[in-house]
Amino acid sequence: MALIFPYLTKSGVECSEAYAIIREVTARKKSEGYEVEYYGAIFADKEAYKAGFRAVERFREHRFELELDSIHNILEQAYINLRGRSGFEYAEDDLKADEEE
């Protein structure tokens, strides 16, 4: 899974089909429920990601409360949370991110 969206990097590079992936997800037990933290990277596009190029930017320390009764697993909930953040509102899901085309 990944997100595809238009993105302008902090250095001013425009990526019309930027490709965001979540690389790490951790959950910590709290007194009530779990807090999820995730980290990821943004690539110029899907082809750059698949070719092994470096990310144009990274994002980290995004947090949310895990919904235990959700139909979505922890990774899906992380992507849903990411889509709700500034800059990711118009992202489209790439559900075949790990599959060969």
C-alpha positions as CSV (number, residue, x, y, z in Angstrom):
1,M,0.0,0.0,0.0
2,A,1.1,3.6,-0.7
3,L,-0.3,7.0,-1.6
4,I,0.1,8.9,-4.8
5,F,-0.5,12.6,-4.8
6,P,0.9,16.0,-6.1
7,Y,3.6,17.3,-3.8
8,L,5.9,20.3,-3.6
9,T,9.1,19.5,-1.7
10,K,10.5,21.9,0.9
11,S,13.3,22.7,-1.6
12,G,10.7,23.6,-4.3
13,V,10.7,20.5,-6.5
14,E,7.3,19.7,-7.9
15,C,6.4,16.0,-8.0
16,S,3.1,15.5,-9.9
17,E,2.8,11.9,-8.8
18,A,4.7,11.7,-5.5
19,Y,4.7,8.3,-3.8
20,A,4.4,8.0,-0.1
21,I,5.1,4.8,1.8
22,I,4.9,4.1,5.5
23,R,8.1,2.2,6.5
24,E,7.6,1.6,10.2
25,V,4.6,1.4,12.6
26,T,4.8,0.9,16.3
27,A,2.1,0.7,18.9
28,R,2.4,1.5,22.6
29,K,-0.1,0.3,25.2
30,K,-1.6,3.1,27.2
31,S,-3.8,3.0,30.2
32,E,-6.7,2.9,27.8
33,G,-6.0,1.6,24.3
34,Y,-2.9,2.0,22.1
35,E,-1.0,4.9,20.7
36,V,0.3,4.3,17.2
37,E,3.4,6.1,15.8
38,Y,4.5,5.8,12.2
39,Y,7.3,6.9,9.9
40,G,7.7,7.0,6.2
41,A,9.2,8.5,3.0
42,I,8.1,10.4,0.0
43,F,9.6,9.5,-3.4
44,A,9.4,11.6,-6.6
45,D,7.1,8.9,-8.1
46,K,6.4,5.2,-8.0
47,E,9.1,4.4,-10.6
48,A,11.7,6.2,-8.5
49,Y,10.7,4.1,-5.5
50,K,10.8,0.8,-7.4
51,A,14.2,1.7,-8.9
52,G,15.6,2.2,-5.4
53,F,16.2,5.9,-5.6
54,R,16.4,8.0,-2.4
55,A,13.3,9.6,-1.0
56,V,12.9,13.3,-1.7
57,E,11.6,13.8,1.8
58,R,10.7,11.8,5.0
59,F,7.9,12.2,7.5
60,R,8.1,10.9,11.1
61,E,6.5,10.9,14.5
62,H,2.9,11.0,13.3
63,R,0.6,9.6,16.0
64,F,-2.9,8.5,16.5
65,E,-5.1,6.3,18.7
66,L,-5.6,2.8,17.4
67,E,-9.3,1.9,16.8
68,L,-9.5,-1.7,18.1
69,D,-13.0,-2.2,16.7
70,S,-12.1,-0.9,13.2
71,I,-12.4,-3.1,10.1
72,H,-9.0,-1.7,9.1
73,N,-5.7,-3.2,10.4
74,I,-3.0,-1.1,12.0
75,L,-1.2,-0.3,8.7
76,E,-4.5,0.7,7.0
77,Q,-5.4,2.9,9.9
78,A,-1.9,4.6,9.6
79,Y,-2.5,5.3,5.9
80,I,-6.0,6.7,6.7
81,N,-4.4,8.9,9.3
82,L,-1.8,10.1,6.9
83,R,-4.4,11.0,4.3
84,G,-6.0,13.3,6.9
85,R,-2.8,15.4,7.3
86,S,-2.0,18.6,5.5
87,G,-0.5,17.9,2.0
88,F,-2.0,14.4,1.7
89,E,-5.7,15.3,1.5
90,Y,-5.9,14.5,-2.3
91,A,-3.8,11.4,-2.2
92,E,-5.0,8.3,-4.0
93,D,-4.4,4.8,-2.6
94,D,-2.0,2.5,-4.5
95,L,-3.2,-0.8,-3.2
96,K,-0.8,-2.7,-5.5
97,A,2.4,-1.1,-4.2
98,D,4.2,-4.3,-3.5
99,E,3.0,-6.2,-6.5
100,E,4.7,-6.6,-9.9
101,E,2.9,-4.9,-12.7
